[in-house]
Amino acid sequence: MATSWGARLLLGVMWLLHKLPLPLLAALGNGVGRLLYLLAASRRQVALRNLALCFPDQPEAERRRLAREHFRWLGRSILERSLLWFAPADRLRKMIHIEGDVKLAERSDKPVMWLVPHFMGLDVAGVAVLLFQNQYACSMYQQQSNPVMDDIIRKGRLRFGDKAEIFPRSDKALPLIRAIRKGHAFFNLPDMDFGARDAAFVPFFGVPAATLLAPSRMARALGMVVQPVVAEMLPGGQGYRVRFGDPFENFPTDDAVADTTAMNRWIEDEIRRNPAQYLWVHKRFKTRPAGEASLYEEMPGG
């Protein structure tokens, strides 16, 4: 009961926050991020460890500066989710700047997979595909143990979704595949560590990382076009940029591991363009090859 009340209180706070002008909300988010950097010690250590693994040639002082900047964007992303949950569609359209072919899925005679890595503006990209194109879309999400919070997240992601469906990641893939076969575009998040099952250890900044083979295998099995999408939060009150790239060429092939390696190289290139906004607080290298020690073992919670 207390947890449910806490979730409802959070919902009320988020509703109040969405009333604020974006420059003020961004400033508050920056402050929250600075506080999180100081208080969330375990997440700070994860971010610093990831940055050390991915950018070993950078001085430690530079990596710490990057981590502090990352937490400011993280704080913003938390508070500005209030806009995505509650702001009117017209206000969001003015905030979201689209680059590239957002309507590819509408015209394509093949189902489209939007490949969307975990940058801080990820949820903005989800809203963009609902507000700026008319193709049916589907995605997967991490189901919450708290049913009230789970309902809040589902409603937040589907409130512009008369042409959208989301499926819990814990479910079997069959409902998702049926939706794709009906022509739904698939909003796919390819770059988290979900364990070794259905994954391969492929390089991510030179470090073997358990990476799902599903993007390649699904695209090949269902004849999908794969379009990369990257979302960026802009400074202050400037809003957001969502870039819809040209569809990948020669993807998928009959070699899922090679495809997955190429996908990780593309994500690396995008991270180098905007390193502070990537999700460094996720234990991207948690799963290790058999017999290899944890890369986080000396950290709190590692």
RAQUI-V936950 format. One record per residue. RES is the residue in three letters. SS is DSSP state (alpha for helix, beta for strand, coil for the rest). PSI is psi as a letter, one per 20 degrees, with the letter a starting at -180 (NA if undefined). Layout:
res/ss/psi
RES/SS/PSI
RES/SS/PSI
This chain:
res/ss/psi
MET/coil/g
ALA/alpha/h
THR/alpha/h
SER/alpha/g
TRP/alpha/h
GLY/alpha/g
ALA/alpha/g
ARG/alpha/h
LEU/alpha/g
LEU/alpha/g
LEU/alpha/g
GLY/alpha/g
VAL/alpha/g
MET/alpha/h
TRP/alpha/g
LEU/alpha/g
LEU/alpha/h
HIS/coil/i
LYS/coil/i
LEU/coil/q
PRO/coil/q
LEU/alpha/g
PRO/alpha/h
LEU/alpha/g
LEU/alpha/h
ALA/alpha/g
ALA/alpha/g
LEU/alpha/g
GLY/alpha/h
ASN/alpha/g
GLY/alpha/g
VAL/alpha/g
GLY/alpha/g
ARG/alpha/g
LEU/alpha/g
LEU/alpha/h
TYR/alpha/h
LEU/alpha/h
LEU/alpha/h
ALA/coil/m
ALA/alpha/g
SER/alpha/g
ARG/alpha/h
ARG/alpha/g
GLN/alpha/h
VAL/alpha/g
ALA/alpha/g
LEU/alpha/h
ARG/alpha/g
ASN/alpha/g
LEU/alpha/h
ALA/alpha/h
LEU/alpha/h
CYS/alpha/h
PHE/coil/m
PRO/coil/h
ASP/coil/i
GLN/coil/q
PRO/coil/q
GLU/alpha/h
ALA/alpha/h
GLU/alpha/h
ARG/alpha/h
ARG/alpha/h
ARG/alpha/g
LEU/alpha/h
ALA/alpha/g
ARG/alpha/g
GLU/alpha/g
HIS/alpha/g
PHE/alpha/h
ARG/alpha/g
TRP/alpha/h
LEU/alpha/g
GLY/alpha/g
ARG/alpha/g
SER/alpha/h
ILE/alpha/g
LEU/alpha/h
GLU/alpha/i
ARG/alpha/h
SER/alpha/h
LEU/alpha/g
LEU/alpha/h
TRP/alpha/h
PHE/alpha/h
ALA/coil/q
PRO/coil/q
ALA/alpha/g
ASP/alpha/h
ARG/alpha/g
LEU/alpha/h
ARG/alpha/h
LYS/alpha/h
MET/alpha/h
ILE/beta/o
HIS/beta/o
ILE/beta/p
GLU/beta/p
GLY/beta/a
ASP/coil/n
VAL/coil/i
LYS/coil/j
LEU/alpha/g
ALA/alpha/h
GLU/alpha/h
ARG/alpha/h
SER/coil/p
ASP/coil/j
LYS/coil/q
PRO/coil/q
VAL/beta/p
MET/beta/o
TRP/beta/o
LEU/beta/o
VAL/beta/o
PRO/coil/r
HIS/coil/m
PHE/beta/r
MET/coil/h
GLY/coil/j
LEU/alpha/g
ASP/alpha/h
VAL/alpha/h
ALA/alpha/h
GLY/alpha/g
VAL/alpha/h
ALA/alpha/g
VAL/alpha/i
LEU/alpha/h
LEU/alpha/h
PHE/coil/j
GLN/coil/r
ASN/coil/j
GLN/coil/q
TYR/coil/q
ALA/beta/q
CYS/beta/q
SER/beta/r
MET/beta/q
TYR/beta/r
GLN/coil/o
GLN/coil/p
GLN/coil/q
SER/coil/h
ASN/coil/o
PRO/alpha/h
VAL/alpha/g
MET/alpha/h
ASP/alpha/g
ASP/alpha/h
ILE/alpha/g
ILE/alpha/g
ARG/alpha/g
LYS/alpha/h
GLY/alpha/h
ARG/alpha/i
LEU/alpha/j
ARG/coil/i
PHE/coil/j
GLY/coil/l
ASP/coil/i
LYS/coil/k
ALA/beta/q
GLU/beta/q
ILE/beta/q
PHE/beta/p
PRO/beta/p
ARG/coil/h
SER/coil/i
ASP/coil/r
LYS/coil/q
ALA/coil/i
LEU/alpha/g
PRO/alpha/h
LEU/alpha/g
ILE/alpha/h
ARG/alpha/g
ALA/alpha/g
ILE/alpha/g
ARG/alpha/h
LYS/coil/i
GLY/coil/j
HIS/coil/p
ALA/beta/q
PHE/beta/o
PHE/beta/o
ASN/beta/p
LEU/coil/o
PRO/coil/j
ASP/coil/k
MET/coil/q
ASP/coil/o
PHE/coil/j
GLY/coil/a
ALA/coil/i
ARG/coil/p
ASP/coil/k
ALA/beta/r
ALA/beta/q
PHE/beta/o
VAL/beta/q
PRO/beta/p
PHE/beta/o
PHE/coil/k
GLY/coil/i
VAL/beta/p
PRO/beta/p
ALA/beta/p
ALA/beta/o
THR/beta/p
LEU/beta/p
LEU/coil/i
ALA/alpha/g
PRO/alpha/g
SER/alpha/g
ARG/alpha/g
MET/alpha/g
ALA/alpha/h
ARG/alpha/g
ALA/alpha/h
LEU/alpha/j
GLY/coil/l
MET/coil/q
VAL/beta/p
VAL/beta/o
GLN/beta/p
PRO/beta/q
VAL/beta/p
VAL/beta/p
ALA/beta/q
GLU/beta/p
MET/beta/p
LEU/coil/q
PRO/coil/q
GLY/coil/c
GLY/coil/k
GLN/coil/i
GLY/coil/c
TYR/beta/q
ARG/beta/p
VAL/beta/o
ARG/beta/p
PHE/beta/o
GLY/beta/r
ASP/beta/q
PRO/beta/q
PHE/coil/p
GLU/coil/q
ASN/coil/l
PHE/coil/p
PRO/coil/r
THR/coil/a
ASP/coil/j
ASP/coil/n
ALA/alpha/h
VAL/alpha/g
ALA/alpha/g
ASP/alpha/g
THR/alpha/h
THR/alpha/g
ALA/alpha/h
MET/alpha/g
ASN/alpha/h
ARG/alpha/g
TRP/alpha/g
ILE/alpha/g
GLU/alpha/g
ASP/alpha/g
GLU/alpha/h
ILE/alpha/g
ARG/alpha/h
ARG/alpha/h
ASN/coil/m
PRO/alpha/h
ALA/alpha/h
GLN/alpha/j
TYR/beta/q
LEU/coil/m
TRP/coil/i
VAL/coil/i
HIS/coil/p
LYS/coil/m
ARG/coil/h
PHE/coil/k
LYS/coil/g
THR/coil/p
ARG/coil/q
PRO/coil/q
ALA/coil/p
GLY/coil/i
GLU/coil/p
ALA/coil/q
SER/coil/q
LEU/coil/i
TYR/coil/j
GLU/coil/h
GLU/coil/j
MET/coil/q
PRO/coil/p
GLY/coil/j
GLY/coil/NA
